[in-house]
Amino acid sequence: MGDDSSLVTRLKQRDRDALAEVFEMYSDRIYQLALSLMHDEQVADGVVQNTFMALIEHIDTFEGRSSLGTWLYRVAYNEVMGRLRRARPEVALDDDSDDDLAVPEKMIDWQTLPDVLLSGSELMHQIDQAVQTLKPGLRAVFVLRDMEELSTEETAQVLGITPGTVKVRLHRARLALREQLAGYFEERVP
């Protein structure tokens, strides 16, 4: 991701090229995060816009305790959570209940699946649908860790939770996805 310190210095000096560089690096990723959590393209666009407005307005307060990318993800995540709270105040965003700990009813041995089943747009569509059914807390961890490929520590910083909680939520999300996709694969495995 390059040298954050020189990029941050340029941003603090209001260098337009630096802003364009950061926008190029992170706008699509922030959009995907927002879209996966909000399910609305217009809202995701608004999250991206507000994230970069916050960057412009608050870059002078950036202390460098995390990477610039982690900081931007945190700003975007906070924006999404604020919008979710305003839209559905009854939704528990940090639901750590144990009802996700149920043992899956169906499990498929992924190693026995033909490669042709593991690639293709139909499977990607199934995975996307399954991800959208996850609770917001699980979905956020799954998207940041497995789709955006942030580290456990970066994900914890973005979400404001401990690395241990990230690991637990990621495990729960993967189990839930595996169970949801088991039916899809059961129909296709001889």
Buried (B, 14 or more C-beta within 10 A) or exposed (E): EEEBEEBBEBBEEEEEEBBEBBBEBBBEBBBBBBBBBBEBEEBBBBBBEBBBEBBEEEBEEBEEEBBBBBBBBBBBBBBBBEBBEEEEEEEEBBEEEEEBEEEEEEEBEEEEBEEEBEEEEEBEEBBEEBBEEBBBBBBBBBBBBBBBEBEBEBBBBBBEBEBEBBBBBBBBBBBBBBBBBBEBBEEEEE
